[in-house]
Amino acid sequence: MIFIDTSAFYALFDRDDNHHSSVALAWESIRDNPGQLACSNYILLETIALLQNRLGMPTVQDFIELTSFMSVYWVSIEQHNQAVAALLTASRRGLSLVDCTSFDIMRSQGIRTSFTFDRHFAELGFTCIPSNG
């Protein structure tokens, strides 16, 4: 199973993003296994807001179509509260609540690989595609 983060989704859709070429190449190798791709409802919300604001509604529609075949894990109130506690404990400016929910979901589901450019995933020991180098 591969957990997809907002950073990868955004780079996939924004051809001007610095990571677009490497994310597009990585996407070619994983997209044909939709049953192995997952994200959370928080990732969907964050990505839709970002795409809508920066690239417009046609891109949001393309994104929704792309994600319609993926597994979506819904953040429970318990996971939300744990993520808030983790965020406050970490007290790091660049770490987000969405990141903390992602880490919790990945751990609880036994997912070790993330499609991301967010260095926090690697810092916590997850394998990242493409490699954060």
ROGUBA-938084 format. One line per field, with one value per atom (N, C-alpha, C): atom name; x, y, z. Coordinates in pm, 1 decimal. Layout:
N
atom c(CA,...)
u c(X,...)
v c(Y,...)
w c(Z,...)
//
This chain:
133
atom c(N,CA,C,N,CA,C,N,CA,C,N,CA,C,N,CA,C,N,CA,C,N,CA,C,N,CA,C,N,CA,C,N,CA,C,N,CA,C,N,CA,C,N,CA,C,N,CA,C,N,CA,C,N,CA,C,N,CA,C,N,CA,C,N,CA,C,N,CA,C,N,CA,C,N,CA,C,N,CA,C,N,CA,C,N,CA,C,N,CA,C,N,CA,C,N,CA,C,N,CA,C,N,CA,C,N,CA,C,N,CA,C,N,CA,C,N,CA,C,N,CA,C,N,CA,C,N,CA,C,N,CA,C,N,CA,C,N,CA,C,N,CA,C,N,CA,C,N,CA,C,N,CA,C,N,CA,C,N,CA,C,N,CA,C,N,CA,C,N,CA,C,N,CA,C,N,CA,C,N,CA,C,N,CA,C,N,CA,C,N,CA,C,N,CA,C,N,CA,C,N,CA,C,N,CA,C,N,CA,C,N,CA,C,N,CA,C,N,CA,C,N,CA,C,N,CA,C,N,CA,C,N,CA,C,N,CA,C,N,CA,C,N,CA,C,N,CA,C,N,CA,C,N,CA,C,N,CA,C,N,CA,C,N,CA,C,N,CA,C,N,CA,C,N,CA,C,N,CA,C,N,CA,C,N,CA,C,N,CA,C,N,CA,C,N,CA,C,N,CA,C,N,CA,C,N,CA,C,N,CA,C,N,CA,C,N,CA,C,N,CA,C,N,CA,C,N,CA,C,N,CA,C,N,CA,C,N,CA,C,N,CA,C,N,CA,C,N,CA,C,N,CA,C,N,CA,C,N,CA,C,N,CA,C,N,CA,C,N,CA,C,N,CA,C,N,CA,C,N,CA,C,N,CA,C,N,CA,C,N,CA,C,N,CA,C,N,CA,C,N,CA,C,N,CA,C,N,CA,C,N,CA,C,N,CA,C,N,CA,C,N,CA,C,N,CA,C,N,CA,C,N,CA,C,N,CA,C,N,CA,C,N,CA,C,N,CA,C,N,CA,C,N,CA,C,N,CA,C,N,CA,C,N,CA,C)
u c(84.4,0.0,89.4,51.3,124.6,29.4,69.1,-10.1,34.3,-60.5,-25.9,-55.2,45.0,39.1,5.0,-44.6,-79.8,35.6,156.9,272.0,289.6,266.1,278.0,160.1,39.6,-77.7,-61.0,-20.1,-8.0,98.0,213.8,320.7,278.8,194.1,145.7,61.0,-18.9,-109.9,-51.7,46.5,104.6,233.2,224.0,339.6,454.2,426.3,530.8,595.8,544.9,601.8,741.6,832.9,971.3,981.8,885.7,889.6,806.6,747.1,654.7,718.4,837.4,900.3,923.1,976.7,1005.1,877.6,775.5,649.9,577.9,583.9,519.0,585.1,716.2,788.4,752.4,749.5,712.4,567.3,480.1,338.5,321.5,402.1,396.0,415.8,498.7,529.6,427.9,345.9,251.5,104.3,72.6,-68.1,-147.5,-80.0,-149.6,-192.6,-169.3,-210.4,-301.7,-418.5,-503.9,-547.9,-554.7,-591.9,-485.2,-367.5,-256.0,-233.0,-321.8,-304.2,-406.7,-361.2,-449.5,-414.3,-511.1,-490.4,-597.3,-603.8,-706.2,-803.3,-914.8,-1009.0,-946.9,-854.4,-785.7,-695.0,-629.0,-546.0,-633.4,-748.7,-839.9,-881.0,-919.4,-961.7,-849.6,-731.4,-617.2,-580.5,-578.6,-540.4,-643.8,-770.9,-875.7,-866.7,-848.3,-837.5,-717.6,-604.7,-483.6,-500.3,-551.1,-571.2,-672.7,-782.5,-885.6,-828.6,-752.2,-696.2,-591.3,-505.4,-391.8,-414.1,-494.1,-505.5,-647.5,-748.2,-885.3,-967.3,-1097.1,-1192.5,-1175.9,-1135.8,-1114.4,-1008.9,-905.5,-802.8,-859.4,-946.3,-1012.0,-1092.3,-1164.0,-1242.4,-1151.3,-1039.9,-944.0,-890.4,-861.7,-812.5,-915.6,-1039.4,-1145.1,-1161.0,-1154.1,-1161.1,-1042.8,-924.4,-804.5,-814.9,-868.8,-872.7,-994.5,-1085.9,-1209.9,-1187.7,-1074.8,-1048.5,-954.1,-910.7,-817.1,-890.9,-821.4,-875.6,-861.6,-967.3,-964.2,-991.5,-896.8,-913.0,-970.9,-1079.7,-1146.2,-1091.0,-1045.7,-988.1,-1099.0,-1080.5,-1178.4,-1153.2,-1247.2,-1229.3,-1109.7,-1090.2,-975.9,-844.5,-838.2,-717.5,-694.4,-800.8,-788.9,-730.0,-784.7,-736.7,-592.0,-555.0,-415.9,-323.1,-369.6,-288.7,-271.6,-376.9,-366.0,-263.5,-271.1,-175.5,-32.7,-14.8,118.3,170.6,83.3,122.0,166.7,89.1,122.8,249.7,267.9,388.0,511.5,501.0,614.4,651.2,551.2,572.7,669.4,644.1,726.8,643.2,693.7,619.5,579.8,666.2,638.3,555.1,538.9,460.2,312.9,227.8,85.7,-0.6,-122.3,-219.4,-247.9,-254.8,-277.8,-162.9,-39.1,74.9,57.7,23.3,9.9,-100.1,-210.1,-315.0,-265.2,-189.2,-134.1,-43.4,45.1,136.4,58.6,-45.2,-124.9,-196.3,-254.5,-322.4,-223.7,-108.8,-9.8,35.1,60.9,102.0,-9.5,-130.9,-242.1,-276.6,-250.4,-280.7,-159.6,-46.3,74.6,132.5,106.0,157.4,294.6,394.9,532.1,582.7,507.3,554.3,459.6,518.5,439.7,491.4,398.7,428.1,421.1,537.6,541.9,673.3,671.6,793.5,811.3,724.2,728.6,833.4,937.8,1050.2,1010.5,898.5,855.9,828.5,782.6,757.1,886.8,991.7,1122.4,1179.7,1163.7,1213.5,1152.0,1028.6,961.4,981.1,1069.7,1107.0,1027.3,938.3,863.8,948.8,928.0,992.1,917.1,990.6,926.7,954.4,850.1,859.0,815.1,891.7,1032.3,1116.5,1236.6,1324.6,1348.6,1341.0,1366.2,1514.3,1591.3,1727.7,1829.1)
v c(-117.3,0.0,124.2,224.0,350.6,462.7,539.8,652.3,777.1,846.3,962.9,1090.9,1176.7,1303.5,1418.3,1526.1,1645.3,1694.2,1689.5,1741.0,1668.4,1538.7,1462.2,1490.0,1491.3,1522.6,1659.2,1758.4,1893.2,1897.0,1838.1,1838.1,1764.5,1664.4,1590.3,1679.3,1766.4,1850.1,1983.7,2035.2,2165.0,2143.8,2162.1,2139.7,2236.4,2346.3,2442.2,2412.0,2314.2,2277.2,2219.5,2253.0,2204.5,2052.7,1985.1,1839.3,1769.2,1844.5,1782.9,1668.4,1688.5,1584.2,1456.0,1467.6,1346.3,1280.4,1359.6,1299.7,1232.4,1291.7,1232.3,1098.6,1091.8,967.5,860.6,898.9,805.0,759.7,852.3,819.1,711.3,717.3,616.1,475.4,462.2,329.6,280.1,369.9,324.8,333.8,410.0,437.6,315.8,215.1,98.8,-0.8,33.1,-51.0,28.1,70.7,158.5,97.7,-33.8,-97.9,-84.3,-42.0,-23.9,121.8,211.7,354.4,403.7,488.4,536.3,679.0,745.7,875.4,890.0,1004.7,1027.9,1134.8,1145.3,1251.7,1389.1,1397.8,1525.1,1561.3,1461.9,1485.7,1533.0,1469.2,1512.7,1657.7,1692.5,1829.4,1929.7,1898.0,1987.7,2005.3,1894.7,1900.5,1975.2,1949.0,2019.6,2169.6,2210.4,2353.7,2415.8,2346.9,2396.7,2405.4,2298.4,2298.6,2403.2,2415.9,2514.4,2655.5,2683.3,2817.3,2850.3,2754.8,2783.4,2749.0,2643.6,2596.1,2596.9,2613.1,2625.6,2498.2,2515.9,2406.2,2294.2,2321.9,2208.9,2110.6,2163.1,2076.9,1998.4,2062.3,1992.0,1874.3,1895.7,1787.3,1672.7,1704.5,1601.2,1524.9,1597.7,1535.2,1439.3,1482.9,1398.2,1270.7,1283.2,1163.9,1070.7,1127.3,1047.6,971.1,1033.6,972.0,882.9,879.5,804.4,653.7,601.9,459.0,422.6,520.6,495.5,466.5,401.0,383.5,515.6,554.5,676.9,638.1,669.2,645.4,771.1,753.9,866.9,883.7,1003.1,1034.2,1032.0,948.1,939.8,1052.8,1075.2,1177.7,1143.7,1014.4,972.9,1003.5,972.2,1002.0,1152.1,1226.8,1372.5,1423.9,1378.3,1423.9,1382.9,1260.8,1216.5,1303.0,1337.6,1420.1,1560.7,1616.2,1748.4,1743.0,1639.0,1623.9,1611.1,1531.4,1513.7,1645.1,1720.8,1850.3,1946.4,1954.3,2044.6,2000.4,1869.8,1817.2,1845.1,1825.6,1848.8,1996.3,2082.5,2227.9,2272.5,2223.3,2258.0,2334.0,2441.5,2528.1,2460.5,2383.1,2323.9,2196.7,2138.9,2016.5,2055.1,1985.8,2022.0,1917.1,1956.5,1863.6,1752.0,1786.0,1684.7,1583.8,1631.8,1540.8,1443.6,1497.4,1412.8,1308.8,1344.7,1245.0,1139.1,1181.6,1086.8,984.9,1032.6,941.8,840.1,885.9,796.8,691.1,733.6,639.0,538.3,586.4,496.0,391.7,435.3,340.4,239.7,289.4,200.0,100.7,137.3,49.8,-31.2,-11.4,-84.2,-38.5,84.7,139.7,200.5,157.6,205.7,296.6,310.9,386.9,502.2,618.0,735.8,798.9,841.2,916.4,1063.2,1125.4,1257.5,1328.8,1458.8,1539.3,1603.3,1570.0,1623.9,1546.9,1615.8,1552.0,1490.1,1532.5,1478.9,1328.4,1279.1,1135.5,1056.9,1101.7,1034.7,1048.1,1164.4,1185.1,1086.4,1045.3,951.2,805.0,783.9,648.1,584.4,659.4,604.3,608.2,511.6,510.7,608.7,691.8,793.1,767.5,785.0,777.4,914.3,978.1,949.1,975.0,924.2,938.1,1086.0,1121.8,1261.6,1289.8,1194.9,1203.6,1238.8)
w c(0.0,0.0,0.0,-77.2,-85.1,-45.8,55.3,103.2,26.9,-35.4,-117.3,-41.1,-35.4,36.0,-60.3,-4.3,-82.0,-168.4,-114.5,-190.4,-323.8,-325.8,-450.9,-543.5,-486.1,-568.7,-636.0,-558.7,-615.1,-725.6,-699.4,-800.1,-926.6,-913.0,-1029.4,-1120.2,-1060.7,-1138.8,-1182.4,-1110.9,-1145.9,-1225.1,-1355.6,-1443.4,-1414.1,-1344.1,-1309.3,-1173.7,-1103.0,-972.8,-993.0,-902.5,-912.6,-914.0,-854.0,-844.3,-952.5,-1043.6,-1139.4,-1218.9,-1272.2,-1355.2,-1276.9,-1156.8,-1079.9,-1029.8,-997.4,-951.3,-1067.9,-1185.7,-1302.8,-1337.5,-1327.2,-1353.4,-1249.1,-1122.3,-1016.1,-1031.9,-1070.9,-1089.0,-1194.7,-1300.3,-1406.4,-1350.3,-1249.2,-1195.3,-1092.8,-1035.8,-932.3,-971.8,-1072.1,-1103.9,-1151.4,-1201.9,-1255.5,-1147.6,-1022.5,-910.0,-816.7,-865.3,-784.9,-652.7,-644.3,-519.2,-412.1,-451.9,-358.8,-321.8,-365.8,-340.8,-240.0,-148.2,-43.1,-3.3,56.8,119.4,227.0,290.0,392.2,344.9,414.9,382.1,409.3,503.9,529.4,411.4,353.0,234.0,118.5,99.8,-6.4,13.6,134.9,164.9,140.8,192.1,176.9,29.6,-45.6,-186.4,-269.2,-245.2,-319.8,-295.4,-171.4,-140.6,-211.4,-210.6,-274.9,-426.9,-486.3,-631.8,-675.1,-601.3,-634.4,-630.0,-525.5,-507.7,-612.7,-644.4,-733.0,-879.6,-907.2,-1045.1,-1100.5,-1014.5,-1061.9,-1056.5,-1076.7,-1065.0,-1168.0,-1291.4,-1384.0,-1330.4,-1265.6,-1207.3,-1089.9,-1010.6,-899.5,-954.2,-1062.8,-1123.5,-1167.3,-1229.4,-1270.9,-1149.4,-1042.8,-920.4,-861.2,-854.0,-798.8,-880.7,-1012.1,-1097.5,-1070.7,-1054.9,-1029.8,-898.1,-797.7,-664.4,-641.9,-736.0,-715.3,-699.5,-743.4,-735.1,-620.7,-543.0,-433.2,-303.1,-212.2,-77.9,-3.0,65.3,145.7,290.2,375.7,518.7,581.8,655.9,721.1,861.9,891.2,1021.1,1125.9,1225.9,1334.9,1434.5,1522.5,1625.3,1713.8,1741.6,1822.6,1750.1,1620.8,1543.5,1534.2,1516.4,1511.6,1643.0,1754.2,1884.3,1909.4,1867.9,1881.4,1795.9,1676.1,1586.5,1642.4,1700.9,1763.9,1876.4,1959.7,2069.6,2016.2,1910.2,1850.8,1794.0,1729.3,1672.5,1782.2,1888.3,1998.0,2070.3,2084.1,2148.9,2064.7,1933.9,1843.5,1838.6,1843.2,1844.0,1734.0,1611.6,1496.2,1395.3,1349.3,1258.7,1127.8,1066.1,935.2,937.4,1053.8,1067.5,1077.4,1000.1,999.2,1068.1,1101.7,1157.4,1057.3,929.6,826.3,825.2,837.0,845.9,962.2,1078.1,1197.7,1181.6,1115.9,1091.9,993.8,894.1,796.5,864.5,952.9,1022.5,1105.2,1172.8,1256.1,1170.9,1060.8,971.4,914.3,869.6,812.1,914.3,1035.1,1140.0,1167.8,1185.0,1222.5,1111.6,986.8,873.4,827.0,891.8,853.3,720.8,683.0,556.7,583.9,509.4,531.0,420.3,311.3,196.2,166.3,140.6,107.0,-22.1,-104.2,-226.4,-185.2,-163.0,-101.4,-127.4,-107.5,-104.3,32.1,124.5,260.0,339.0,381.5,451.1,584.8,641.7,771.3,765.5,651.1,637.2,651.5,583.5,592.9,733.2,795.0,930.9,1030.0,1002.5,1091.7,1048.7,950.1,914.3,802.6,737.4,625.6,499.2,412.1,281.3,192.8,119.5,35.4,-111.9,-190.6,-336.3,-388.8,-474.4,-502.0,-378.1,-378.7,-262.6,-234.4,-107.6,-68.4,-56.1,-94.2,-113.8,-23.2)
//
